[in-house]
Structure formats: C-alpha cells, structure tokens
C-alpha cells in the first residue's frame, strides 16, 4: 500500500522510457542452433546478392547490344543514303560523255565532260584557260632565266 504522505514524492518521479532490447538467456545448445541459422541466413543473403549482380550484368549486356544495334542501323541508313546518291549520279552519267585531249602548248591531258543528248560542254578539267596561262608562265620563265647557262 502507498502511504498518503509519500504520494507527493511518487508524483514527483518522472518515468522515462528507454529503448532497450531484452535478450533472453540462451543455453549453449540454442547458441549453436542460432549460429547455424545465422550461417543459413548469410548464405541466402549471399545467394540473393549474387543473383542481383548477375541480373545487373545481363541487363548491362542487353543495353550494350541494343546500343550497338542502334549504331549499326544508323550506319546502314547512312550507307543506304550514300548508295542512293551514287545511284542518282550514275543515272546522270549515262547521258554524259568524256573526251580526252592533249593541250598543245603544255602537253598536259585535258578531260571534257559533254552532255550526250545536247553535245553541250559541261566541264573541262583542267580548263583550257588555266593551261594557256601555265604555258605563258613557262614561256616567261624561259625569258627571265637562261636554261643553257
């Protein structure tokens, strides 16, 4: 029983809760069982972690393969575009003729690209004007410098 005179002292006492884990006493046979259980849990955890690691590796491999296939598709598309352009160029070349000749003054070969349908000159490589200038420069060099000296 509580004495009424002591109740004031009891009311003044604060009760503080403390978080504590109560561990029951274990006999030596329980500790061996707990150890075995702990080892089993560790093995299961290790297996789970290993499976997660393998799944992550497989996922990375799949992502890498997808990226490589995407890159390959881009290259194939670019190659196809180049082939289409080349095809158009070849179709255009069917109506084009080439004429080879030698420049008289310089002795260099000239190529004339001619439209077969209209006999129109499309391009001259190198142009006749450039070869004429080269011939005049050679002549000027001959005047300025005596090659027989």
C-alpha positions, 0 to 999 in steps of 0.5 A, a space after each residue: 500500500 502507498 502511504 498518503 504522505 509519500 504520494 507527493 514524492 511518487 508524483 514527483 518521479 518522472 518515468 522515462 522510457 528507454 529503448 532497450 532490447 531484452 535478450 533472453 538467456 540462451 543455453 549453449 545448445 540454442 547458441 549453436 542452433 542460432 549460429 547455424 541459422 545465422 550461417 543459413 541466413 548469410 548464405 541466402 543473403 549471399 545467394 540473393 546478392 549474387 543473383 542481383 549482380 548477375 541480373 545487373 550484368 545481363 541487363 548491362 549486356 542487353 543495353 550494350 547490344 541494343 546500343 550497338 544495334 542502334 549504331 549499326 542501323 544508323 550506319 546502314 541508313 547512312 550507307 543506304 543514303 550514300 548508295 542512293 546518291 551514287 545511284 542518282 549520279 550514275 543515272 546522270 552519267 549515262 547521258 554524259 560523255 568524256 573526251 580526252 585531249 592533249 593541250 598543245 602548248 603544255 602537253 598536259 591531258 585535258 578531260 571534257 565532260 559533254 552532255 550526250 543528248 545536247 553535245 553541250 560542254 559541261 566541264 573541262 578539267 583542267 580548263 583550257 584557260 588555266 593551261 594557256 596561262 601555265 604555258 605563258 608562265 613557262 614561256 616567261 620563265 624561259 625569258 627571265 632565266 637562261 636554261 643553257 647557262 
